[in-house]
Amino acid sequence: AGPRSGAFRAGELALAEVRRKRNTTLKLLCRLAAEAVLSSPSGVLPHRDIIGQLPGQVLRTSGGARLLVRRPSLEEYVLLMPRGPTIAYPKDIGALLMMIDIHPGDTVLETGSGSGAMSLFLSRAVGPKGRVLSYEVRDDHHAIAKKNYRRWRSAWEIGHRDEWPDNVEFIHRDISTAAADMKSVTLDAVVLDMLSPQSALPVVHPSLKQGGVCAVYLANITQVIDLLDTIRSCKLPFLCERIIEVTHRSWSVLPA
């Protein structure tokens, strides 16, 4: 249905789910290749047995375990893809996207790239006419973010009729030294995910549109206090609208 193209093809991503004890589910992500094998705790499943099948089929491993095989969502991909640093989790990314209220065609700045999770969600949000500038100071994080982004795009193009936009520019540079870069760009929104976001604010605020939103992802309240102190002491033109913590509670509904 829609843009999805039907049966699995070699080269695209597949997600296999196997039910485990205590009503838990093990999820296995693989990129399909004719000679490869998917290994699970309950046996193996050759990729050739997946290729040509429609998503949503239940297949059996060599050990008789039932695997539900389907295409991964973007949320599942970012949770299972290779990581360097800890990712911004989808529950937090969803809140950030609502905060910055971006639209197709917008230009958004992100620091830092991390493992590429936020980059992928921003890429989808701004669409093919939009642009994402993703700054990362660490060489290893910069490399893995680019790799994860390209892996998702290439697999998407095989398994879908439409093309995933090539709209993220990964820049290996400290944002605090990028004032010259910012002079040539107008930003609709900014997302900061870095240890010291206060060092980025003086650089990015001249390029942020009047009324534009800067969302900051921080791990603890001490970092929030430091950020607000810097905004006040440096008299930066930002207003703190709200500070939130996003909680996520999973439920398990079982027969009595």
DAPE-V63439 format. One record per pair of residues at least 12 apart in sequence whose ideal C-beta (glycine too) atoms are under 8 Angstrom apart, sorted by the first residue. I is the first residue (numbers start at 1). J is the second residue. D is the distance in whole Angstrom. If there is no record, write none. Layout:
# DAPE-V63439
i j d
I J D
I J D
This chain:
# DAPE-V63439
i j d
3 160 5
3 161 5
3 162 5
4 55 8
4 71 7
4 159 7
4 160 6
4 161 8
5 159 6
5 160 6
5 161 5
6 54 6
7 51 8
7 52 5
7 53 6
7 54 5
8 32 6
8 50 5
8 51 5
8 52 7
8 53 6
8 54 8
8 55 7
8 69 8
8 71 8
8 159 7
9 32 7
9 51 7
9 158 5
9 159 6
10 32 5
10 33 6
10 34 6
10 47 8
10 51 6
10 158 8
11 31 7
11 32 6
11 33 7
11 154 7
11 155 7
11 158 5
12 31 7
12 32 6
12 71 7
12 155 5
12 156 8
12 158 4
12 159 4
13 29 6
13 30 7
13 31 6
13 32 8
13 71 7
13 72 6
13 77 7
13 152 8
13 155 4
13 159 7
14 29 8
14 30 6
14 31 8
14 32 5
14 38 8
14 47 8
14 50 6
14 69 6
14 70 7
14 71 7
14 72 8
15 27 6
15 28 7
15 29 6
15 69 7
15 70 6
15 71 7
15 72 4
15 76 6
15 80 8
16 28 5
16 30 7
16 38 6
16 40 7
16 45 7
16 67 5
16 68 7
16 69 5
17 67 7
17 68 4
17 69 8
17 70 8
18 40 6
18 41 8
18 42 6
18 61 8
18 65 6
18 66 7
18 67 5
18 68 8
19 66 7
23 252 6
23 254 6
26 40 7
26 41 7
27 76 7
27 80 6
28 40 6
29 72 6
29 76 7
29 77 7
29 80 4
29 81 7
30 47 7
31 151 8
31 155 6
32 47 5
32 50 6
32 51 6
33 47 6
34 47 6
34 48 6
34 51 7
35 47 8
35 48 8
38 50 7
38 67 8
40 61 6
40 65 6
40 67 7
42 61 5
42 63 5
42 64 7
42 65 3
43 61 3
43 62 4
43 63 3
43 64 7
43 65 6
44 61 6
44 62 5
44 63 8
45 59 6
45 60 8
45 61 5
45 62 7
45 67 6
50 69 6
53 69 7
55 69 7
55 70 4
55 71 5
56 68 7
56 69 8
56 70 5
57 69 6
71 159 6
74 120 6
74 121 7
74 124 7
74 152 8
75 90 4
77 120 8
77 152 6
78 90 7
78 115 8
78 116 8
78 117 4
78 120 6
78 121 8
78 148 8
81 115 7
81 116 8
81 117 8
81 148 5
81 151 7
81 152 8
82 115 7
82 144 6
82 147 7
82 148 7
83 115 4
83 144 7
84 114 7
84 115 5
84 140 6
84 141 5
84 144 4
85 114 5
85 115 6
85 141 6
86 114 8
87 114 6
87 115 5
87 117 4
87 118 8
88 114 7
88 117 6
88 118 5
88 193 6
88 217 6
89 117 8
89 248 8
90 117 8
90 121 8
91 246 5
91 248 4
92 217 6
92 246 5
93 117 7
93 118 6
93 121 5
94 246 8
95 244 7
95 246 5
96 118 7
96 191 6
96 215 5
96 217 7
97 121 6
97 122 8
97 125 6
99 213 6
99 215 5
100 189 4
100 190 8
100 191 7
100 213 5
100 215 5
101 189 8
101 213 7
102 122 7
102 125 5
102 126 6
102 130 8
102 188 6
102 189 5
103 125 8
103 126 8
103 188 8
104 125 8
104 126 6
104 127 4
104 129 6
104 130 6
105 126 7
105 127 6
105 129 4
105 130 5
106 125 8
106 126 5
106 130 5
106 131 8
106 188 4
106 189 7
107 126 7
107 130 7
107 131 5
107 132 8
107 133 7
107 185 7
107 186 7
107 187 6
107 188 5
108 122 5
108 125 8
108 126 6
108 130 7
108 131 7
108 132 5
108 133 7
108 187 7
108 188 6
108 189 5
108 190 7
108 191 7
109 132 8
109 133 5
109 135 7
109 185 8
109 187 5
109 189 8
109 190 5
109 191 7
109 204 6
109 207 8
110 122 6
110 132 6
110 133 7
110 134 5
110 135 7
110 190 8
110 191 5
110 193 7
111 134 8
111 135 4
111 136 7
111 175 4
111 191 8
111 192 6
111 193 7
111 194 5
111 197 8
111 200 6
112 134 8
112 135 6
112 136 4
112 137 6
112 138 7
112 141 6
112 175 8
112 193 6
112 194 5
113 134 5
113 135 7
113 136 4
113 141 6
113 142 6
113 145 4
113 146 8
113 170 6
114 136 7
114 141 6
114 145 6
114 193 6
115 141 7
115 144 6
115 145 6
115 148 6
116 144 7
116 145 4
116 146 7
116 147 8
116 148 4
116 149 5
117 148 8
118 191 6
118 193 6
119 132 6
119 134 5
119 145 6
119 149 6
119 168 5
119 170 7
120 148 7
120 149 6
120 152 6
122 134 8
122 168 7
122 191 7
123 149 7
123 164 7
123 165 6
123 167 6
123 168 5
124 164 8
124 165 8
126 165 8
126 167 6
127 165 6
127 167 7
128 163 8
128 165 4
128 167 6
130 165 8
130 167 6
131 167 6
131 169 7
132 167 6
132 168 4
132 169 7
133 169 5
133 171 6
133 185 7
134 168 6
134 169 7
134 170 5
134 171 7
135 171 5
135 173 6
135 174 8
135 175 4
135 178 7
136 170 7
136 171 7
136 172 6
136 173 8
137 172 8
137 173 7
137 174 4
137 175 8
139 172 6
142 170 6
142 172 4
145 170 6
146 170 5
149 168 6
149 170 7
152 164 7
153 166 7
175 194 8
175 199 8
175 200 5
175 203 6
175 204 7
176 199 4
176 200 6
176 203 6
178 203 6
179 203 5
182 203 6
182 204 6
182 206 7
182 207 4
183 206 8
183 207 7
185 207 5
186 207 6
186 209 6
187 204 7
187 207 5
187 208 5
187 209 7
187 212 6
188 209 6
188 212 6
189 208 8
189 212 6
189 213 5
189 214 7
189 215 7
190 204 5
190 208 6
190 212 7
190 213 7
190 214 4
190 215 7
191 214 8
191 215 5
191 216 8
191 217 7
192 214 7
192 215 7
192 216 5
192 217 7
193 216 8
193 217 4
195 223 8
197 216 5
197 218 7
197 227 6
198 226 7
198 227 5
198 230 4
198 231 7
198 234 8
201 214 7
201 230 7
201 231 7
201 234 8
201 236 5
201 238 7
202 234 7
202 236 7
205 236 6
205 237 6
205 238 7
214 238 6
224 243 6
228 240 6
